[in-house]
Amino acid sequence: MLFAPVSEIVSSLAAATRVAYAAVLVVATGHLVTASQLLTGPEGRAGFTTPELQAQGLLQIDAFNAVWDAGLLLFGFHLLLLAYLVIRSSYVPTWLGIPLAAAGCGYLIDSFGSILVRDYSVEVAAFTGVGEAFLMLWLLARGRRIRLRDDSRPAAGRQALANGERR
C-alpha cells in the first residue's frame, strides 16, 4: 500500500516476493525442526543407529541451507524492487534507495555465489545489509507521517497525495 501510488504493479510484485520469501522460510525452518528431532530424539528410533540418525540430521541441516539460499534470492529481488519504488517515490528520500539496492545486490551475489561456487564463503550481504536498517529506521521515525491516497477524497486531493504532497 505504501508504494502503490508509485507503481501498483511493482508494489504488488514486491509484496508477492515478500510473501514467497516467507513461505520459503517456513519450508526451510521445517528442515531445522526435522534435524532437531533426529538429533535429540530417542536413540535407535525406527531401527536407525545413532550415527545414521546423525547423518540424516546433517542432511536436514544441509537442506535448510539450500532452501534458505534460494529464499535469499527472492529476498534480494524483493529489496531491488523496493529500492526502485523508493527511488521513484516523491515521499521517501531517494538516498534510501541506494543502500537498499546495495543490500538486494548483496543478497543476490551471496545466493548465486553459494549456488555456483563450491565452498563459497564470502558474505557480501553482511556489509550491504545496512540498507534494510536505514529503511526500517526511516519508516519508524518518519514513515508514519506519510498519507496514503484515499479514494473517497476529491480527485485533486488524491492526485496530490499520489504525487507525494503532504497535507
Secondary structure, 3 states (H helix, E strand, C coil): CCCCCCCHHHHHHHHHHHHHHHHHHHHHHHHHHHHHHHHHCCCCHHHCCHHHHHHHHHHHHHHHHHHHHHHHHHHHHHHHHHHHHHHHCCCCCHHHHHHHHHHHHHHHHHHHHHHHCCCCCCCCHHHHCHHHHHHHHHHHHCHHHCCCCCCCCCHHHHHHHHCCCCC
